[in-house]
Amino acid sequence: MEVILLEDVKSLGKKGDLVKVSEGYARNLLLKKNLGVEATAKNKNDLKLQKQHEEKLAKERLDEAKAFAEEMKEKSITVSIKTGSGGRSFGSVSTKELAKAAKEQLGYDLDKKKMVLPEPIKSPGIFQLPVKLHPQVTGEIKVIVKEA
């Protein structure tokens, strides 16, 4: 019997997969627990349409991420760091502070976990901060660090 999975099933397949299983397994487990539906012509067509819709949405998200990355290239955020005598800093600038500054100064809602700091920012200057916007798109924003 062919079944279209509605959820991920361990050792069988992922959501949306078309799998062949025994009738008993399908009736007693997959259909009973709403883990899958019988693969009729209508259900196969619905699955095809759903996959097309998901692909279209994924392409739109990718295009939005690319456009946002281009927009971010031209922008910069300014943060300050506390320094003592001789220009030595106390601590470093965290991604949390950078995300807060981006929200306040530019209105961008950037996730601090998506920001990639190759090394901690411990001195004043200008830095390029990579931000993962999409699995395939990484944008950059200029960070200006000033002494406080």
Residue pairs with C-beta under 8 A, 6 or more apart in sequence:
1 20
1 21
1 22
1 23
1 26
1 38
1 39
2 18
2 19
2 20
2 38
2 39
3 18
3 19
3 20
3 21
3 26
3 30
3 31
3 36
3 37
3 38
3 39
4 16
4 17
4 18
4 36
4 37
4 38
4 39
4 43
4 44
4 47
5 12
5 13
5 14
5 15
5 16
5 17
5 18
5 19
5 30
5 35
5 36
6 15
6 34
6 35
6 36
6 37
7 15
7 34
7 35
7 36
8 14
8 15
9 30
9 35
9 36
12 19
12 21
13 19
16 47
16 50
16 51
18 39
18 44
18 47
19 36
21 30
26 36
26 38
29 35
30 36
31 37
31 38
37 43
61 134
62 134
62 136
62 137
65 133
65 134
65 136
65 137
65 139
66 134
66 137
68 133
68 139
69 133
69 137
69 138
69 139
69 140
70 139
72 108
72 131
72 139
72 140
72 141
73 139
73 140
73 141
75 106
75 108
75 141
75 142
76 141
76 142
76 143
76 144
77 98
77 101
77 102
77 105
77 106
77 141
77 142
77 143
77 144
78 101
78 105
78 143
78 144
78 145
78 146
79 93
79 97
79 98
79 101
79 143
79 144
79 145
79 146
80 145
80 146
80 147
80 148
81 89
81 90
81 91
81 92
81 93
81 121
81 122
81 123
81 124
81 145
81 146
81 147
81 148
82 89
82 90
82 91
82 148
83 89
83 90
83 124
83 147
83 148
84 90
87 123
87 124
87 147
89 122
89 123
89 124
91 122
92 120
92 121
92 122
93 120
93 121
93 122
93 143
93 145
94 112
95 112
95 113
95 115
95 117
96 112
98 110
98 112
98 115
98 129
98 143
99 110
99 111
99 112
99 115
102 108
102 110
102 141
103 109
103 110
110 131
114 131
114 132
114 133
115 129
115 130
115 131
115 132
116 129
116 130
116 131
116 132
116 138
117 129
121 127
121 143
121 145
123 145
124 145
124 146
124 147
125 144
125 145
126 142
126 143
126 144
126 145
127 142
127 143
127 145
128 140
128 141
128 142
128 143
129 140
129 141
129 142
129 143
130 138
130 139
130 140
131 138
131 139
131 140
131 141
132 138
133 139
